[in-house]
Amino acid sequence: MVFVYTTCVDKNEAETLGKLIIDKKLGACVDYWPINSMYNWKGALRHLSQVMLSIATFENHLEDVNDLISKHHSYSVPMIAGVDVRRINRAYREWMMAEVV
């Protein structure tokens, strides 16, 4: 199992991306929550509110999830990060295997 994280401009974008991922069966579950971010962009320090999107999926879907986010994201350079999960309970894994094609 892998969690894929990306930051979104707002809740609507997170929901849109999440729905695309679920509808295409590239992820079993998406979670999203508000965050505050700080970073340099084109020489200026930026402080802003964003929404973090977390996608529960499998390693073999990473590239497809990456492509979908890249195609539909509003940012020109979205952060798309995959984090390996070392352990997961059997019941959740079985449910995921039925949901992710």
Steps between C-alpha positions, in 0.01 A plus 500: 500500500611855425370839610524766231495858626439821310409851606198662339399862463170439685242241611328499159820402322571227757148363457521513120834317492382253763182418310695443178735262681216306666289490179796364302572246778857624538460543876285342768459805721587869491527726803542876499549765764597868521866592552713813512805511275811713464746481209705704258352545154675706234712679759220589741403339828139385486266424791166351406223261592470184292334160527706181533369203303603148602425202273519137615610288205741228390852539360395388151263800474751770595573610144132513404417703813794731424380547141141570606605757761744666259233527230222642721689701763483880499866543604767506230732306735288292741670298773415132446666274756463127557564356846531123549290348776676211667203344674126498449231290665369209295135612488591845363740349244232258380252786466758705307570211264129488414481877441821568305516341157 
